Each structure stands twice: as structure tokens, then as C-alpha cells.
């Protein structure tokens, strides 16, 4: 089978105006083209469809990830193409890739095989410049804050309390802890600082939750960047920064439209990580897709304990969107990993039905959470590889059947939409049934600690949550400032229900230790950093960049 890059380069793409017109009834005058195959949707035109009814929203999530990957984005693309093949007007709503993982360990995030969004290279790299705009706006606020300290500090901000960090869309461990302002009084006020990757920033979360320019500006104004020496919170509005940041982001906030290899529409916009942020594409992109299509398939990052929980408890809670069904992606090799067979080890590709069944405990946990915690019906998508045996696939079907779910083998990576028709039929069957009895994991009422304990108990099956001394002090301050009622966003390892990435399967009875609490007042939630997770990743020993090359004509290879 050709590589992802070879498949993408050989694809015959439609002009984006044709995709818009024929696939989702969008006129050419509504497009702001970025070349021939990418466009933003004009804000003025979007206002004309604000009263259009919304289609049905399908969430693609997965089991706890493994080093081999499970293929959620690929499944979103394959499912949308499959739905189109059975006559459903469907579209994808996806996140934009971050260049940190693209050049690091994970690689690109445009799907794979014959289930990709294209143009793949452009999407994986600079795309429409949205991430650059978010980084610029974020760092403008940091510069304005440091400039305020330099020029008199009229609010009497305590530099030791500054929480606003600079960001970069790249993995760079050397920037995790730095000292700035050195070199004399003309270079600002010396202080300790730190950098995050763009996708972990509050501004990225705000960008993806904002419903309009006005909402974006109001959220930016609520960002808490520091405290005064008297203990009062200092916001971006106090620094008179919200207008300038909104100006920087105004063009980026318009959703992006691209296509799949089979020309289905894909709204790719925003890109927060799910292990250290809320992990969902933009509300604006999702709503736009829903107004233009009967079914929209979206993705939340990593396993359902992170991505789906945050999709439901944060994106749906804060936006009013509601899911109609879920798809849980699993692979045979991933279930073997959860069953004790290390990915890539000797014999890991041979048939091992017992390992699949042992690892099935992880799939079972995710299906139970979707049903019992959130009330969302699900189908299991078995992302099938050529090495999977019929007996192993049948074992996955039996695991799902015990939870009242249908499991469907899908070969969309090898066969495109044709390989996902059975999955599309299964999803459509769910959508044709009664309305979903959806509920959040916890109510709006209650404090941060209570909400954290509820997520830990109901979703992670933990015995409880502990707050270290530093975290407790941060939580006390957040509560004193009037934010103790906000929803919670756990930042933890994606590989386990626990905070230990080595504890695969479906562990119970553990304790979630929160070591840091961060307020995201503009986004509207509180981030709980648990375990050893980092908000500025590092590069692996052999980064993906080492496999890439570009020829004299500008053709890129090794990017997938």
C-alpha cells in the first residue's frame, strides 16, 4: 500500500468552491480562498445561516491509546465518506494538527491511508495560519503584561503571581522553565517564566469555545494573568488587551473548509490537546457544519476518559451542543497491548485471542462510561489491519456484545469510504432510534474538588482525588477569587485511567494526585494537572522530522 504522503500527492482534488457548492450548498461568495483547495467561510455569510436547523452530531472517541495508535481521525474521515456513500449528507468537524507532534513523535493528524483530509501537507503544516495567530495573540498579552511591569506597574502587580505563559507551536523542553528580563533595566523586569505549546494554552481553549467575535472578546477580557500584591486578580481587561488580541484573532476565527479524498466536506478548525486541554475542535466550526449537513462526525482526542468526558462536560456544557451517538475506535493490536502484549514486541503480530479478551476490559470500561455516565449510545469501530485474524475480530465483537453494543470491522484506511459502509449503516441505525438521554458527569452546582472527585470516581474508577500542598493553595485562591464553581478539565496521561501511563487495561481503586491547579477563567473551566504530564512536550530521541525530506520541486515526503 502506498504511504499516506504518496496517496495524498496522487489525489485528484476538487477546487474548494466545487466542494462547497456541491457537497454542502455553500455559494462561492461565502468563501475566502487560501489557494485552490482551502478556504475560510466568511463571517458575514455565516450570519445568514444562524437560524438554520442543526443536524445530528456523532462523536468519535476511542479506547485508551497505545504507542501504535488507534486511528480516530482516520475513522472520522472514513465514516463521513461511508455515510455519503449510503446517501447521508455528512461532514467532518476536526481539529487542526499541531506542528509539535507533526515533527515530534506522533506525526501528522490528517487521517491516513485512503481516509484522509487533503491537502495533507498544508493541513499538517501552516494551514491557514490559525495557530500562528493564536500564538501571536497569546504572546502579545505576555508582552503587554511585562511592558506594564516595566512602565510603572500602576496596578501593583506581584510578578511572583504571574500565571500567563508564552507559547510556541513546537515541542521544546528547554523552554519549560526560563528566566526573562535579564541584561539590565531596559530589558524589563527579571522573573521566572515558562512556555507552553500553543495547543495547551487557555487562548486555544477560548478560541475553540467562542461563538462569535463578541464572545471571543469577552472571554479574552476575563483571562486572569496575575494578582496584585493585595491579592486581587488582574485580568486582560485590566491591561486593556482584549481589543488588540481579538483583532489578531478575527480572521482566524472564521472556520476552515477542506475535503476528504472522496470530496466530502471537512471543517478543520482549532486544535487543543485532550490530555492537557479540552481536546475538541471549534464550536464555530462544529455549528457551521451542523447547519449545512444532516450528520456531522467530530472527534475528541485520546480515549473517552479524556476526550469524550471533556467533549461532554466542557464543549457540550458550555456551547449547548448535544451528541446523538458515539463511535469507539479500537484495534486488535491495541487490545492486545492492554492485555499484556507490548506493541512491537516479538510475537505481538501473531494471533492471540486470549490477549484480545484480556485487553477487552479496557474497551468494556469505555463503553460502560458512555452508556452509564453520559447516556450516549455507541457502536465500536474495529479499525482492522491485514494482520488481524478473524478469530481476534470476532473476540472484539463478543466483548462489545456483552455491553449491548455492535462492533463493526472497518477497512477505511485501505479501502476509503467503501470500507466504512457497514460502519456507516450501524451509526445511521443508532441515529434513527429515539432521542438520546444525555447527561453530564456532574451538575453545574458544587465546587471544583467535588467535581474532580466525581469524574475520578465515575470515569476513572478511582477511590478519590488528592491535592498536593501547592495545588491546594492554588485551588484556595481560585475559590476565593470566585471561580470555585467552574467545571474541571483534567490534564493527565492519556495512556491509562490512572496517572501512571504503565497501568494499562482497566485499573480500579487508584488515587488521582493533582499537583497543580490552573484557572482558565476566559475558557470557563479549571485545569487540574495530575501526575507527570507536561504542558510543553519534548522531542523524542528520533523525531519524525528526521524521516522527512523535500525535493527541488518542493515535494515533501516522510510527512504522515
C-alpha positions in Angstrom: 0.0 0.0 0.0 1.4 3.5 -0.8 2.4 5.8 2.0 0.0 8.5 3.3 2.0 11.1 1.5 2.0 9.2 -1.8 -1.7 8.7 -1.6 -2.3 12.4 -0.8 0.0 13.6 -3.6 -1.7 11.3 -6.2 -5.2 12.5 -5.2 -7.3 14.5 -7.6 -8.7 17.3 -5.5 -11.7 19.4 -6.4 -11.5 23.1 -6.3 -12.7 24.1 -2.9 -15.6 26.1 -4.5 -16.9 22.9 -6.1 -16.7 21.1 -2.7 -18.6 23.9 -1.0 -21.3 24.2 -3.7 -21.9 20.5 -4.5 -21.4 19.0 -1.1 -22.8 21.5 1.4 -24.7 24.1 -0.7 -22.3 27.0 0.2 -22.0 29.6 -2.6 -18.6 30.8 -3.8 -19.1 34.3 -2.5 -19.1 32.8 1.0 -15.5 31.6 0.6 -12.3 33.3 1.5 -9.9 31.1 -0.5 -6.4 30.1 0.7 -5.2 28.8 -2.6 -7.2 26.3 -4.7 -8.2 23.7 -2.2 -8.6 25.5 1.2 -11.0 28.2 2.2 -12.3 30.1 5.2 -16.0 30.8 5.5 -16.8 34.4 5.5 -18.2 35.7 8.8 -20.9 37.9 7.1 -22.2 34.9 5.2 -22.3 32.7 8.3 -24.6 35.2 9.9 -27.2 34.5 7.2 -27.5 30.8 8.2 -27.6 31.3 12.0 -31.2 30.2 12.2 -30.7 27.1 10.1 -31.6 23.8 12.0 -28.7 21.7 13.3 -28.0 18.2 12.0 -27.1 15.3 14.3 -23.7 15.2 16.0 -21.7 12.0 16.2 -18.6 11.8 18.4 -15.7 9.5 17.5 -13.7 8.6 20.6 -11.5 5.6 21.4 -10.1 3.2 23.9 -7.1 4.2 26.0 -4.4 5.0 23.4 -1.3 2.8 22.8 2.0 3.6 21.2 0.8 2.1 17.9 -2.2 4.5 17.7 -5.8 3.6 17.1 -6.9 5.8 14.2 -9.7 8.0 15.4 -9.1 10.8 12.8 -8.9 8.1 10.0 -12.2 6.7 11.3 -13.9 10.1 11.3 -12.9 10.6 7.6 -13.8 7.0 6.6 -17.1 7.2 8.4 -18.1 10.5 6.7 -17.2 9.1 3.3 -19.1 5.9 4.2 -22.2 8.0 5.2 -22.0 9.9 1.9 -21.9 6.6 0.1 -25.2 5.5 1.7 -26.9 8.8 0.8 -26.4 10.8 4.0 -25.4 14.4 3.7 -22.5 14.2 6.1 -19.4 16.2 7.0 -16.4 16.0 9.4 -15.5 18.5 12.1 -11.9 18.1 13.1 -9.0 19.8 14.9 -6.1 21.3 13.1 -2.8 19.5 13.6 -0.1 21.0 15.8 3.4 21.1 14.3 4.9 19.9 17.6 3.6 16.4 17.2 4.0 16.6 13.4 7.8 16.9 13.8 7.9 15.0 17.1 6.6 11.5 17.8 3.0 11.3 16.7 3.4 12.7 13.2 0.5 14.3 11.2 -3.2 14.4 12.1 -5.0 14.5 8.8 -6.0 10.8 8.8 -4.3 8.1 7.0 -4.3 5.7 4.0 -7.4 6.3 1.8 -9.2 8.1 4.7 -7.5 11.5 4.7 -8.4 15.1 4.6 -6.4 17.0 2.0 -4.3 18.8 1.0 -2.5 16.8 3.7 0.8 18.6 3.7 -0.7 22.1 4.0 -3.1 21.0 6.7 -0.3 19.4 8.8 2.0 22.4 8.5 1.0 26.1 8.5 -2.6 25.6 7.0 -4.4 29.0 7.2 -2.2 30.4 9.9 -4.7 30.0 12.7 -2.1 28.6 15.2 0.3 31.4 14.3 -2.4 33.9 15.1 -3.2 32.3 18.4 0.5 32.2 19.3 0.8 35.9 18.3 -2.2 36.9 20.3 -1.1 34.9 23.3 2.4 36.3 23.3 1.1 39.8 22.7 -0.7 39.5 26.0 2.5 38.3 27.7 4.4 41.3 26.2 1.8 43.8 27.3 1.9 42.3 30.8 5.7 42.6 31.0 5.6 46.0 29.5 3.1 47.1 32.1 5.5 46.0 34.8 8.4 47.9 33.2 6.4 51.2 32.9 5.5 51.7 36.5 3.1 48.8 37.4 0.2 51.1 38.4 -1.9 48.2 39.5 0.9 47.0 41.8 1.0 43.5 40.2 3.1 41.0 42.1 5.4 39.4 39.4 5.6 36.2 41.5 1.9 35.6 40.9 2.0 35.9 37.1 0.4 32.8 35.5 0.2 33.8 31.8 2.8 31.9 29.8 4.3 32.4 26.3 3.6 29.7 23.8 5.1 28.1 20.7 3.7 25.6 18.3 6.6 23.3 18.6 7.9 20.7 21.1 10.8 22.4 23.0 11.6 21.1 26.5 14.3 23.8 27.0 11.5 26.4 27.3 9.6 24.7 30.2 11.3 26.8 32.8 13.2 30.0 31.9 14.2 33.4 33.3 13.4 36.5 31.4 14.2 40.2 31.7 17.9 39.8 32.1 20.5 42.3 30.8 19.6 45.5 32.7 16.6 47.7 33.4 16.0 48.4 29.7 15.1 44.7 29.1 12.2 44.6 31.6 11.7 43.1 35.0 13.6 39.9 35.7 11.4 37.0 36.7 10.9 33.3 36.3 8.7 32.3 33.4 7.7 29.2 31.4 6.4 28.3 27.9 3.6 26.0 26.8 2.8 24.5 23.5 0.1 26.5 21.7 -2.4 23.7 21.9 -2.2 23.6 25.7 -2.9 27.4 26.1 -6.0 28.9 27.5 -6.3 31.1 24.4 -6.6 28.0 22.2 -9.3 26.7 24.5 -11.1 30.1 24.3 -10.7 30.2 20.5 -12.4 26.8 20.2 -15.3 27.6 22.7 -16.1 31.1 21.4 -19.3 31.5 19.5 -18.7 34.9 17.9 -16.2 37.8 17.8 -18.1 39.4 20.7 -18.0 36.3 22.7 -14.3 35.9 22.0 -13.5 39.4 23.1 -15.5 39.0 26.3 -13.7 35.7 27.1 -10.3 37.2 26.5 -11.2 40.1 28.8 -11.9 37.6 31.6 -8.5 35.9 31.4 -6.7 36.2 34.8 -3.0 36.8 34.2 -1.7 37.6 37.8 -2.6 39.1 41.1 -1.8 42.4 42.8 0.3 42.5 45.9 -3.0 43.0 47.7 -4.3 39.7 46.3 -6.8 40.9 43.7 -6.9 39.1 40.4 -5.6 41.0 37.3 -7.3 40.4 34.0 -6.6 41.0 30.4 -9.3 43.7 30.5 -7.4 45.4 33.3 -4.5 45.6 30.9 -6.8 46.9 28.1 -5.6 44.0 26.0 -8.8 42.3 24.8 -9.4 44.5 21.8 -5.9 44.0 20.4 -6.0 40.2 20.9 -9.4 40.0 19.2 -8.1 41.9 16.3 -5.2 39.5 15.9 -7.6 36.5 16.0 -10.5 38.0 14.0 -9.6 36.3 10.7 -8.5 33.1 12.2 -11.9 32.7 14.0 -13.6 32.0 10.6 -13.9 28.2 10.1 -11.8 26.4 7.6 -13.2 24.2 4.8 -11.2 21.4 3.1 -12.2 18.0 1.6 -11.6 14.3 2.1 -10.0 12.2 -0.6 -13.6 11.4 -1.7 -14.5 15.1 -1.7 -16.7 15.1 1.5 -16.6 18.4 3.3 -14.3 18.7 6.3 -14.4 21.7 8.7 -11.0 21.7 10.3 -10.7 24.4 12.9 -8.8 24.8 16.2 -6.8 22.2 17.9 -6.4 21.9 21.7 -4.8 18.7 23.1 -7.1 16.4 25.1 -4.6 15.3 27.7 -3.7 18.9 28.7 -6.7 20.9 27.3 -10.3 20.1 26.2 -9.3 18.3 23.0 -12.2 19.4 20.8 -12.4 21.3 17.5 -14.1 24.8 17.5 -17.7 25.3 18.4 -18.0 27.7 15.4 -16.7 25.0 13.0 -18.9 22.4 14.5 -22.0 24.6 14.5 -21.3 25.7 10.9 -21.0 22.0 9.8 -24.2 21.1 11.6 -26.2 23.9 9.9 -25.0 22.7 6.5 -25.3 18.9 6.9 -27.7 16.3 8.3 -24.9 14.4 10.2 -21.6 15.8 11.4 -18.9 13.5 12.7 -16.4 15.0 15.1 -13.5 13.8 17.2 -12.3 14.3 20.7 -8.7 13.4 21.4 -7.3 10.3 23.0 -9.5 7.8 24.9 -13.1 8.5 26.1 -11.9 9.1 29.7 -10.2 12.3 28.5 -11.6 13.4 25.1 -15.2 12.3 25.4 -15.5 13.4 29.0 -14.3 16.8 28.1 -16.4 16.9 24.9 -19.5 16.2 27.0 -18.7 18.1 30.2 -16.9 21.1 28.7 -17.7 21.6 25.0 -21.3 20.4 25.2 -22.0 22.1 28.6 -20.6 25.4 27.5 -22.0 25.5 24.0 -25.4 23.9 24.2 -24.4 21.2 21.6 -25.7 17.7 22.3 -24.5 14.3 20.9 -26.7 11.9 19.1 -24.3 8.9 19.1 -20.7 7.9 19.7 -18.2 5.6 17.9 -15.5 4.0 20.0 -12.4 3.1 17.9 -10.5 0.0 18.8 -7.8 -2.1 17.1 -6.8 -5.7 17.8 -3.2 -4.8 18.4 -4.2 -2.1 20.9 -6.4 -4.5 22.8 -3.5 -7.0 22.9 -1.4 -4.2 24.4 -4.0 -3.7 27.1 -4.0 -7.5 27.5 -0.3 -7.5 28.3 1.4 -7.8 24.9 3.8 -4.9 24.3 3.3 -3.2 20.9 6.1 -4.2 18.6 7.4 -7.0 20.8 8.3 -10.4 19.4 5.1 -12.3 18.6 2.9 -9.2 19.0 1.6 -9.6 15.4 0.7 -13.2 15.8 -2.8 -14.4 16.7 -3.5 -14.1 20.4 -7.2 -14.2 21.1 -6.7 -14.5 24.8 -4.7 -11.3 24.9 -7.5 -9.5 23.0 -10.0 -10.8 25.5 -7.9 -9.7 28.5 -7.4 -6.2 26.9 -11.1 -6.1 26.2 -11.6 -4.9 29.8 -10.4 -1.5 28.6 -12.9 -1.4 25.8 -15.6 -2.5 28.2 -14.8 0.3 30.6 -15.1 2.9 27.9 -18.4 1.5 26.6 -19.8 1.4 30.2 -18.8 5.1 30.8 -20.5 6.3 27.6 -23.7 4.4 28.5 -23.9 4.7 32.3 -22.3 8.0 32.9 -23.3 10.0 29.9 -26.3 8.1 28.4 -24.9 8.1 24.9 -25.4 5.1 22.6 -22.2 3.8 21.0 -21.0 1.5 18.2 -17.5 0.0 18.2 -15.4 0.6 15.1 -12.8 -2.1 14.8 -10.1 -0.3 12.7 -9.0 -3.5 11.0 -5.4 -4.2 9.9 -4.4 -7.0 7.5 -2.6 -8.9 10.3 -5.9 -9.2 12.4 -7.3 -12.7 12.3 -11.0 -13.5 12.0 -10.9 -15.0 15.5 -9.4 -11.9 17.0 -12.0 -9.7 15.3 -14.8 -12.0 16.5 -13.5 -11.7 20.0 -13.8 -7.9 19.9 -17.4 -8.3 18.6 -18.2 -10.6 21.6 -16.7 -8.1 24.0 -18.9 -5.3 22.6 -22.0 -7.5 22.5 -21.7 -8.2 26.3 -22.3 -4.4 26.7 -25.2 -4.3 24.2 -23.1 -2.6 21.5 -22.5 -3.6 17.9 -18.9 -3.9 16.8 -18.1 -3.4 13.1 -14.9 -4.1 11.3 -13.9 -1.3 9.1 -11.2 -1.1 6.4 -11.4 2.6 5.5 -7.7 3.1 5.7 -7.2 0.6 2.9 -10.5 1.0 1.0 -11.7 4.5 1.8 -15.4 5.1 2.2 -16.3 1.7 0.7 -14.5 0.1 3.6 -16.7 2.0 6.1 -20.2 1.4 4.6 -21.1 -1.2 7.2 -19.9 1.2 10.0 -22.0 4.0 8.4 -25.1 1.8 8.4 -24.6 0.9 12.1 -24.2 4.6 13.0 -27.2 5.6 11.0 -29.2 2.9 12.7 -28.3 4.5 16.1 -29.3 7.9 14.8 -32.7 6.6 13.6 -33.6 5.5 17.1 -35.2 7.5 19.9 -33.6 10.7 21.3 -30.5 10.3 23.5 -31.0 10.5 27.3 -27.8 12.6 27.6 -26.4 13.7 30.9 -23.2 15.3 32.2 -20.9 13.5 34.6 -21.6 16.1 37.3 -24.0 19.0 37.7 -23.2 22.7 37.4 -23.6 23.1 41.1 -20.7 22.2 43.5 -17.1 23.1 43.9 -14.0 22.1 41.9 -12.9 19.4 44.4 -16.3 17.8 44.3 -16.5 17.8 40.5 -13.0 16.4 40.3 -13.8 13.6 42.7 -17.0 12.8 40.7 -15.0 12.5 37.4 -12.3 10.4 39.1 -14.9 8.1 40.7 -17.3 7.7 37.8 -15.0 7.8 34.8 -11.6 6.7 36.1 -13.0 4.3 38.7 -10.6 5.9 41.3 -11.1 5.9 45.0 -10.6 9.6 45.2 -8.6 12.7 44.4 -5.8 14.3 46.5 -4.4 17.8 46.1 -0.8 18.5 46.9 0.1 21.4 49.1 0.8 23.7 46.1 -2.3 22.6 44.3 -4.5 23.1 47.4 -3.1 26.6 47.8 -3.9 27.4 44.1 -7.4 26.0 44.5 -8.0 28.0 47.6 -7.0 31.2 45.7 -9.2 30.3 42.7 -12.1 29.7 45.1 -11.5 33.0 46.9 -11.5 34.8 43.6 -15.0 33.5 42.8 -14.1 30.7 40.4 -14.6 27.7 42.6 -17.8 26.7 40.8 -16.4 26.2 37.3 -16.2 22.8 35.5 -13.0 20.9 35.7 -10.5 19.8 32.9 -8.1 17.1 34.0 -4.6 17.1 32.5 -3.2 13.7 32.8 -1.6 10.8 30.9 -3.7 9.6 28.0 -2.4 6.0 28.3 -4.2 5.0 31.4 -7.3 5.6 33.5 -4.8 6.3 36.3 -2.0 8.9 36.3 0.6 6.2 35.7 1.0 5.5 31.9 2.2 2.0 32.6 -1.1 0.9 34.2 -3.0 -0.3 31.1 -6.2 -2.2 31.0 -9.0 -1.2 33.3 -7.5 -0.5 36.8 -9.6 0.5 39.8 -9.1 1.7 43.3 -6.3 4.1 42.5 -5.9 7.7 43.7 -5.6 10.7 41.3 -3.0 13.1 42.7 -3.4 16.7 41.5 -0.1 18.6 41.6 -1.1 21.9 40.0 -4.4 23.8 39.6 -4.7 26.4 36.8 -7.5 28.8 36.3 -8.9 29.3 32.7 -11.4 32.0 33.5 -11.8 33.0 29.9 -12.4 29.5 28.7 -14.7 28.9 31.7 -13.0 25.9 33.5 -10.3 25.0 35.9 -7.4 22.8 34.8 -6.2 20.0 37.2 -2.7 18.9 36.3 -2.3 15.3 37.6 0.7 13.0 37.5 3.8 13.9 35.4 2.0 15.3 32.3 3.8 18.3 30.7 2.2 21.3 29.0 5.3 21.8 26.9 6.2 18.4 25.3 9.8 17.4 24.3 11.0 15.8 21.2 11.8 12.0 21.2 15.3 10.7 20.6 14.5 10.1 16.9 11.9 12.8 16.0 9.6 12.4 13.0 11.4 15.3 11.4 14.4 13.0 10.7 12.3 11.0 8.3 11.2 14.0 6.2 12.7 15.4 3.0 11.8 17.9 0.3 13.0 17.8 -3.3 14.0 20.6 -5.7 10.3 20.9 -6.9 9.1 21.3 -3.3 7.5 17.8 -3.0 7.6 16.7 0.6 8.0 13.1 1.7 8.0 11.3 5.0 5.2 13.5 6.5 2.3 11.4 7.6 
